[in-house]
């Protein structure tokens, strides 16, 4: 960010704080209410937050009894939310693009994951990343990897991107503003993370919100500057019968590409005064990827009760009813990749007869099909989706058969890219495709003990003709001293067509036009959890047939057989007084590492001490976060196709990456201090890679704050 922008943001921050801070109110997340909501059928996430996290720090604040609370003239009457959820001061949720359902989400105001500033490290054991904030990553857990996305060039940035499925909606009793700013490193190499969220309800049923995130780095290594900006504007109305959710999304990613180090020796065997001295394979600042996305969506439904609504019926969620709805989405993506032909020198290219190193002059790309001097590859995709659905509620929303869903839809695709003739005319070739689909689902609940559901989606004709998705799930909940024990299982079967870009690509370095078979994947999962004890174990088995992947040369490839994947994930957080010992471990096996490479063991361990510095005012955490995985042929990353590929040159792993952190919460302000990669040069094998040839950041000090305002 520029100096002027920083000054403006700071000035706005201080002004808002001066106006709003005196009007403080209660904390905005009630963990107990979230648990009650889960027990009464609302989906708050299976495991929720760390139960040892001190929540509701603001509950002890003295309330100003001289003020008269504004009287709510009409309560929230939506059938989406139970009584316990409506009683919460504030809550957030996301919507389903195809079904008349919502999923509750926690509002992050606690210290639970505040120390984790990289979004690709938040879930499970985290992801393998090519470097710093805003840059590409891939989940270490195979079953968490994105699949089936249309514009799959953006899969490496999936943790940053806003989509219709993850745009947050809020219901707040009072206007809420939250601002976050984190920074690290010297100005020349600075990493910055800025987030502002504004949410306000016009009435108990109607509200709007703005979420803006700007994350990136100026580059610890040469040619690694990254800007990742994501904006969502959302409007929601959840009335007694009519509901509507609408939003606008803009995603923008600008990434300089350096191709990784010329050789791993540059990290493991050589000491450079500055990270910018490490030699990279793409040696010119012209190697860049630029992504642009604009999206608009609206989903609305109207409920028709099948019995008369009386004054005693707070909402129609407890009555037999039919809901008729429509969902529309416009989504466009573009990507432009540029580079110049600039060979690099590997000073340790090979050894001569005497065993001395001899430099090699190499080119990062083997092929220059269109222009031998420079590249400018442009791709574009647009999808317009329309869905009409009907939802039947035979008895009530939490009945044995709670809802029956059915719908039909159409997707209109437009694909565009340069071909050889287009480089001469300056025009791009466009391809239009259409897909028709039908889908259905059923969900039910037996009191608070059994939740079950099943879903089906089928494409009878069009671009994805024959694609099929089938799923089923069940969760059994028992209670000991009012504490839930959850045993769950799920099954899924998916047959999906390759994406357009997996079958058709024309660029300066890669060209393919090959029909591919449909992928087939079957998964079975069993999990057991005790949320109150922060315990969870999960077993997953999957079989993938005709798996599509990117081979060792980064060209598209398809396996003709089957690959079996097995994973066992366990999480257990211990507390001994103020000491927290949080442990997440993942074991994985793949029957074909050349098609689906996974590490045998991945782990995330966080050990810290948490205590009150000033009771009910200032709470502090101090400790260590550590990440580790065993050696395996980790994916490489190719900028020209913007994909992770299955390289077989070098094994990566067996390196612990440790951060030292101190975080605190002072009333509504959260404070962040961290020294990242504190073990640099102290222990480990010196090969701090999680993606082949792409080193993780060296040691770096970080600091920042997050401040919430409630009017």
PEMOLIN-V140951 format. One line per field, one symbol per residue. psi: psi as a letter, one per 40 degrees, with the letter a starting at -180 (. if undefined). A space follows every 50 residues. Layout:
BEGIN
psi->???
END
This chain:
BEGIN
psi->iidddddddddddddddddddefiaiiehhdddddddddeehheideaih eehhifdedeihiheeihihhhdhiheiedhiddddeidiiiiiihdeig iihiiihgeaededegehdeedhbeaihiebaheiiihhdhdeehiiehd gededefdedhhiddehiiihhdiihhhhhhiiiiiddeihihhhhhhhi hdidehiiihhhhhiaiehdiifehhhhhhhhhihihgaddhihhiihhh hhhhhiheeiidieddddeihidideehhidheieehihhhhhhihihhi ihhhieihhidehdieeeihihhhiihhhhhhiihhhiiiggiihhefdi iadeeihhihhihdhdhgddhediighhiihhhhhhhhihhhgdcidfid gdihiiiiihhhihihihiddddddeiihihhiihiiiiiiiiihgbedh hiiiihhhhdiadfheiihhiiiihhhihhfehihhhiiihihhhiiiid dddhhhiddhhighhiiiihhhihhhihigdeefihihhhhihhifhhih adeeiiihheaihhhhihhhhhhihgbehhghhhhhhihhegeddghiid hiihhhhihhihdhhedhiiihaihiiiiiiigiiihhddefihigifdi iiafhhhhihihiihhbehhihhihhfdehediieeggieihehiiiahh hiiiihhhhh.
END
